[in-house]
Structures are given as structure tokens and as C-alpha cells.
Amino acid sequence: MHTTLTLKEQATNAETWEHINTVMKLLERFKAMLAERQFSHDRSKLAPPEVETFTEFTPKLAGSTYGSAEYKSYLAAMKPALDHHYAANRHHPEHHDEGVDGMNLVDVVEMFIDWKAATLRHDDGDMLKSIAINRERFGISEQLCCIFENTVALFEGDPCPTA
């Protein structure tokens, strides 16, 4: 059965298609911003003054429990390299005078993905525990933490499927 739309319905549909196309364009722009971060993420770690420190401490951090006294002692020992790293990478709350509140949505998405990837580098990594620790560490709102927790399930299973 073919239904004929009224002129008013056709006009509404035209406006809806315009809205859909605008959303598509804006999502494409956001996707391009994420792609830029994808290829620039943490590149400062690959050269001085960071590479020496990260070469020494990455294995130590992997064997430590995130947020533990041991972990915090490693961060303290890494401070000069971390200060440089945070200054060069805006997905870290330490990059912004206002912490997480100074970040944009692209920064927050990259930060969340960075946290997830970091849990995979720790022998006892746990994303939900990381969110809880970082809530306190960075003063993150309950609402944003709920959004993070709701997103964790999207990354369950193989984080980098090959098929």
C-alpha cells in the first residue's frame, strides 16, 4: 500500500532530512578529531625527555597496582618526564588548570580510551576500579563517572579483535 504524504508532512520530512544530514556532518567532524588523536596519541613518549623515563618505568608500572603506594612512588620518581608529558598531551587532566573540567569532549573520549588501554598493560588492571580511583584523584563528577561505567561494557572481550 502506498501512502501519499501531505504537503505539510513532506515539508517536515525535508526538514528532518536536513537535520539528519547536519548531524552526519558534525559526527564526521568529531570522527576526524578522534582520528587525529588516534595517530598523535602519546607520541611525546617516543623521544627525549620522556623516552628514557618511560623505558625504565613502564615495566615497573605494569607490575604495580594502579593507585597503590608503589604506583604513586613510581609517578613521583617520573615527575620531570610526566610534567613534560602532561604539558604535551591534552587528554590528561593534569594538562588543564581546571583538570577534567577544562577538557573538551574529544579530550575526555581519548582519556577514557587511554585508561582502558592502560588497564590492559597492568597485570591486575580493572577499568571499573580505575574509574573509581580517578574519580577521587581528579575530582570527576558522579555523572561523568556513571557515563564511564556505562561505557565499560562496550569494551568487554577482545579489545582489539582481528576478525
C-alpha positions in Angstrom: 0.0 0.0 0.0 1.4 3.4 -1.0 0.7 6.3 1.3 0.8 9.8 -0.1 2.2 12.4 2.3 0.6 15.7 2.7 2.5 18.8 1.7 3.0 19.6 5.4 4.4 16.1 6.0 6.7 16.4 3.0 7.9 19.7 4.4 8.5 18.2 7.8 10.4 15.3 6.2 12.6 17.7 4.2 13.5 19.5 7.5 14.1 16.2 9.2 16.5 15.1 6.3 18.3 18.4 6.6 18.7 17.8 10.4 19.9 14.2 9.7 22.5 15.4 7.2 23.7 18.1 9.6 24.2 15.5 12.4 26.0 13.3 9.9 28.4 16.1 9.0 29.0 17.1 12.7 29.7 13.4 13.6 32.1 13.2 10.7 33.9 16.3 12.0 34.1 14.7 15.5 35.3 11.4 14.0 38.1 13.3 12.2 39.1 14.9 15.5 39.3 11.5 17.1 41.3 10.2 14.2 43.8 12.9 14.6 44.2 11.9 18.3 44.4 8.3 17.3 47.5 9.0 15.3 49.1 11.5 17.7 48.3 9.8 21.0 51.3 9.8 23.4 53.9 10.4 20.7 55.9 12.5 23.1 56.8 9.3 25.0 58.9 8.2 22.0 61.6 10.9 22.3 63.6 12.8 25.0 62.9 13.9 27.6 60.3 11.2 28.1 61.6 8.1 26.4 64.3 7.3 28.9 62.0 7.6 31.9 59.2 5.6 30.3 61.7 2.9 29.2 62.7 2.5 32.8 59.3 2.7 34.5 56.8 1.1 32.1 57.7 -2.4 33.2 57.6 -1.3 36.9 54.2 0.3 36.4 52.8 -2.8 34.7 53.7 -4.9 37.7 52.2 -2.5 40.2 48.6 -2.0 41.2 47.1 1.2 39.9 46.6 3.8 42.7 48.8 1.8 45.2 51.6 3.4 47.2 54.1 1.7 45.0 52.4 3.1 41.9 52.4 6.6 43.4 56.1 6.3 44.2 56.9 5.5 40.6 54.9 8.5 39.5 56.8 10.7 41.9 60.1 9.4 40.5 58.9 10.1 37.0 57.8 13.6 37.7 60.0 15.6 35.3 59.1 13.3 32.4 55.4 13.3 33.4 55.3 17.1 33.7 56.5 17.2 30.1 54.1 14.5 29.0 51.1 16.2 30.6 52.0 19.5 29.1 52.2 17.9 25.6 49.1 15.8 25.8 45.7 17.4 26.5 43.9 14.1 27.2 45.4 14.2 30.7 43.6 16.2 33.3 47.0 17.5 34.5 47.3 19.4 31.2 44.5 21.7 32.2 44.4 24.2 35.0 40.8 23.1 35.8 41.6 19.4 35.4 38.8 17.4 33.8 36.5 20.4 33.9 38.9 22.2 31.5 38.7 19.3 28.9 36.6 19.1 25.8 34.7 16.0 24.7 37.4 14.8 22.4 39.9 15.1 25.3 37.5 13.1 27.6 37.0 10.3 25.0 40.7 10.0 24.4 41.3 9.9 28.2 38.7 7.2 28.7 40.3 5.1 25.9 43.7 5.7 27.4 42.6 4.5 30.7 41.1 1.3 29.2 44.4 0.7 27.3 46.4 1.3 30.5 44.3 -1.4 32.3 45.4 -3.8 29.7 49.1 -3.0 30.5 48.7 -3.7 34.2 48.9 -7.3 35.5 45.8 -6.6 37.6 44.2 -3.8 35.5 40.5 -3.2 36.1 38.6 -0.4 34.4 35.9 0.0 37.0 38.5 0.3 39.7 40.4 2.8 37.6 37.3 4.9 37.2 36.7 4.9 41.0 40.3 5.8 41.7 40.4 8.5 39.1 37.1 9.9 40.4 38.8 10.7 43.6 42.2 11.6 42.0 40.8 14.1 39.6 37.6 15.2 41.3 35.4 13.8 38.5 31.7 14.2 38.9 29.4 11.3 39.7 27.5 11.9 36.5 30.6 11.6 34.3 31.8 8.5 36.3 28.4 6.9 35.6 28.8 7.6 31.9 32.3 6.0 32.0 30.9 3.0 33.9 28.1 2.6 31.4 30.7 2.7 28.6 32.9 0.0 30.0 30.7 -2.8 28.7 31.3 -1.6 25.1 34.9 -2.6 25.5 34.5 -6.1 27.1 36.0 -9.1 25.4 38.9 -8.7 23.0 39.8 -5.0 22.9 41.5 -5.3 19.5 39.7 -8.0 17.5 41.4 -9.1 14.4 38.4 -10.5 12.6 
